[in-house]
Amino acid sequence: MQTLTIPKSLIGQDDLIVLPRRDYEQLVSDSVKETIEHDPKIDRELAIAMKEYREGKIHGPFATAAEGIVFLCDQRWLKKSFINNSPICLPI
């Protein structure tokens, strides 16, 4: 068996881990692999979201929650919406 001396300058603050190369490569390959199941519902919803984005139906992001609330309360096209009648949109 061979002995290897590792200088303390390489060890740092006791965070040195020594693994055989085969174990390291297995660990790296396992951490990179992700199992993603294909779901047609996600594809359909993503297609709808992209269509709405292209049509300009997406608003935001807002810098603060207050900006978002002002935007929601100021929408002229929300004629009989529960948002415009909510207490959060009423003048103080």
ChimeraX commands (.cxc) that place a marker at each C-alpha (Angstrom):
marker #1 position 0.00,0.00,0.00 radius 0.5
marker #1 position 1.32,3.41,-0.90 radius 0.5
marker #1 position 1.14,6.38,1.43 radius 0.5
marker #1 position 0.15,9.80,0.22 radius 0.5
marker #1 position 0.83,12.92,2.25 radius 0.5
marker #1 position -1.49,15.83,1.60 radius 0.5
marker #1 position -0.19,19.24,2.69 radius 0.5
marker #1 position -2.37,21.14,5.14 radius 0.5
marker #1 position -2.49,24.05,2.70 radius 0.5
marker #1 position -4.57,21.88,0.33 radius 0.5
marker #1 position -6.87,20.63,3.03 radius 0.5
marker #1 position -8.25,24.05,3.90 radius 0.5
marker #1 position -10.69,23.97,6.78 radius 0.5
marker #1 position -11.17,20.21,7.12 radius 0.5
marker #1 position -13.32,20.01,3.98 radius 0.5
marker #1 position -11.16,17.59,1.99 radius 0.5
marker #1 position -12.80,14.41,0.72 radius 0.5
marker #1 position -10.80,11.63,-0.89 radius 0.5
marker #1 position -12.66,9.18,-3.14 radius 0.5
marker #1 position -11.51,6.58,-5.60 radius 0.5
marker #1 position -11.92,7.89,-9.16 radius 0.5
marker #1 position -14.54,5.27,-10.04 radius 0.5
marker #1 position -16.70,6.29,-7.05 radius 0.5
marker #1 position -16.28,9.98,-7.91 radius 0.5
marker #1 position -17.32,9.45,-11.52 radius 0.5
marker #1 position -20.34,7.42,-10.40 radius 0.5
marker #1 position -21.31,10.17,-7.96 radius 0.5
marker #1 position -21.03,12.86,-10.65 radius 0.5
marker #1 position -22.97,10.84,-13.23 radius 0.5
marker #1 position -25.75,10.09,-10.71 radius 0.5
marker #1 position -26.07,13.74,-9.72 radius 0.5
marker #1 position -26.38,14.90,-13.35 radius 0.5
marker #1 position -29.06,12.41,-14.34 radius 0.5
marker #1 position -32.59,13.64,-13.89 radius 0.5
marker #1 position -35.64,11.62,-14.67 radius 0.5
marker #1 position -38.29,13.78,-16.28 radius 0.5
marker #1 position -41.51,12.15,-17.28 radius 0.5
marker #1 position -43.09,13.53,-20.42 radius 0.5
marker #1 position -46.50,15.01,-19.64 radius 0.5
marker #1 position -48.67,16.13,-22.59 radius 0.5
marker #1 position -50.64,18.42,-20.27 radius 0.5
marker #1 position -47.51,20.49,-19.60 radius 0.5
marker #1 position -46.84,20.79,-23.35 radius 0.5
marker #1 position -50.41,21.93,-23.96 radius 0.5
marker #1 position -50.34,24.48,-21.13 radius 0.5
marker #1 position -46.94,25.76,-22.26 radius 0.5
marker #1 position -48.25,26.22,-25.81 radius 0.5
marker #1 position -51.22,28.21,-24.46 radius 0.5
marker #1 position -48.93,30.36,-22.31 radius 0.5
marker #1 position -46.59,31.08,-25.25 radius 0.5
marker #1 position -49.58,32.04,-27.44 radius 0.5
marker #1 position -50.84,34.44,-24.77 radius 0.5
marker #1 position -47.36,35.93,-24.46 radius 0.5
marker #1 position -47.13,36.52,-28.24 radius 0.5
marker #1 position -50.59,38.14,-28.18 radius 0.5
marker #1 position -49.49,40.55,-25.44 radius 0.5
marker #1 position -51.84,39.19,-22.80 radius 0.5
marker #1 position -49.08,38.91,-20.22 radius 0.5
marker #1 position -48.39,41.82,-17.85 radius 0.5
marker #1 position -45.63,42.25,-15.31 radius 0.5
marker #1 position -43.44,41.41,-13.58 radius 0.5
marker #1 position -44.10,44.14,-11.08 radius 0.5
marker #1 position -41.38,45.53,-8.85 radius 0.5
marker #1 position -43.66,45.49,-5.79 radius 0.5
marker #1 position -46.93,43.92,-4.74 radius 0.5
marker #1 position -48.42,47.42,-4.61 radius 0.5
marker #1 position -47.66,47.94,-8.31 radius 0.5
marker #1 position -49.40,44.66,-9.11 radius 0.5
marker #1 position -52.46,45.63,-7.08 radius 0.5
marker #1 position -52.66,49.05,-8.76 radius 0.5
marker #1 position -52.46,47.34,-12.15 radius 0.5
marker #1 position -55.23,44.90,-11.27 radius 0.5
marker #1 position -57.51,47.58,-9.85 radius 0.5
marker #1 position -56.97,49.91,-12.81 radius 0.5
marker #1 position -57.94,47.45,-15.55 radius 0.5
marker #1 position -60.81,49.00,-17.53 radius 0.5
marker #1 position -61.60,45.68,-19.18 radius 0.5
marker #1 position -62.42,44.04,-15.85 radius 0.5
marker #1 position -65.92,45.54,-15.76 radius 0.5
marker #1 position -67.68,43.20,-13.35 radius 0.5
marker #1 position -64.69,41.50,-11.91 radius 0.5
marker #1 position -64.47,40.47,-8.30 radius 0.5
marker #1 position -61.06,42.16,-8.26 radius 0.5
marker #1 position -62.49,45.66,-8.80 radius 0.5
marker #1 position -65.11,45.08,-6.13 radius 0.5
marker #1 position -62.69,43.69,-3.57 radius 0.5
marker #1 position -61.81,45.76,-0.49 radius 0.5
marker #1 position -58.20,45.94,-1.66 radius 0.5
marker #1 position -59.22,48.09,-4.66 radius 0.5
marker #1 position -61.52,50.49,-2.82 radius 0.5
marker #1 position -60.16,54.00,-2.16 radius 0.5
marker #1 position -59.02,54.68,1.37 radius 0.5
marker link #1:1,2 radius 0.2
marker link #1:2,3 radius 0.2
marker link #1:3,4 radius 0.2
marker link #1:4,5 radius 0.2
marker link #1:5,6 radius 0.2
marker link #1:6,7 radius 0.2
marker link #1:7,8 radius 0.2
marker link #1:8,9 radius 0.2
marker link #1:9,10 radius 0.2
marker link #1:10,11 radius 0.2
marker link #1:11,12 radius 0.2
marker link #1:12,13 radius 0.2
marker link #1:13,14 radius 0.2
marker link #1:14,15 radius 0.2
marker link #1:15,16 radius 0.2
marker link #1:16,17 radius 0.2
marker link #1:17,18 radius 0.2
marker link #1:18,19 radius 0.2
marker link #1:19,20 radius 0.2
marker link #1:20,21 radius 0.2
marker link #1:21,22 radius 0.2
marker link #1:22,23 radius 0.2
marker link #1:23,24 radius 0.2
marker link #1:24,25 radius 0.2
marker link #1:25,26 radius 0.2
marker link #1:26,27 radius 0.2
marker link #1:27,28 radius 0.2
marker link #1:28,29 radius 0.2
marker link #1:29,30 radius 0.2
marker link #1:30,31 radius 0.2
marker link #1:31,32 radius 0.2
marker link #1:32,33 radius 0.2
marker link #1:33,34 radius 0.2
marker link #1:34,35 radius 0.2
marker link #1:35,36 radius 0.2
marker link #1:36,37 radius 0.2
marker link #1:37,38 radius 0.2
marker link #1:38,39 radius 0.2
marker link #1:39,40 radius 0.2
marker link #1:40,41 radius 0.2
marker link #1:41,42 radius 0.2
marker link #1:42,43 radius 0.2
marker link #1:43,44 radius 0.2
marker link #1:44,45 radius 0.2
marker link #1:45,46 radius 0.2
marker link #1:46,47 radius 0.2
marker link #1:47,48 radius 0.2
marker link #1:48,49 radius 0.2
marker link #1:49,50 radius 0.2
marker link #1:50,51 radius 0.2
marker link #1:51,52 radius 0.2
marker link #1:52,53 radius 0.2
marker link #1:53,54 radius 0.2
marker link #1:54,55 radius 0.2
marker link #1:55,56 radius 0.2
marker link #1:56,57 radius 0.2
marker link #1:57,58 radius 0.2
marker link #1:58,59 radius 0.2
marker link #1:59,60 radius 0.2
marker link #1:60,61 radius 0.2
marker link #1:61,62 radius 0.2
marker link #1:62,63 radius 0.2
marker link #1:63,64 radius 0.2
marker link #1:64,65 radius 0.2
marker link #1:65,66 radius 0.2
marker link #1:66,67 radius 0.2
marker link #1:67,68 radius 0.2
marker link #1:68,69 radius 0.2
marker link #1:69,70 radius 0.2
marker link #1:70,71 radius 0.2
marker link #1:71,72 radius 0.2
marker link #1:72,73 radius 0.2
marker link #1:73,74 radius 0.2
marker link #1:74,75 radius 0.2
marker link #1:75,76 radius 0.2
marker link #1:76,77 radius 0.2
marker link #1:77,78 radius 0.2
marker link #1:78,79 radius 0.2
marker link #1:79,80 radius 0.2
marker link #1:80,81 radius 0.2
marker link #1:81,82 radius 0.2
marker link #1:82,83 radius 0.2
marker link #1:83,84 radius 0.2
marker link #1:84,85 radius 0.2
marker link #1:85,86 radius 0.2
marker link #1:86,87 radius 0.2
marker link #1:87,88 radius 0.2
marker link #1:88,89 radius 0.2
marker link #1:89,90 radius 0.2
marker link #1:90,91 radius 0.2
marker link #1:91,92 radius 0.2
view
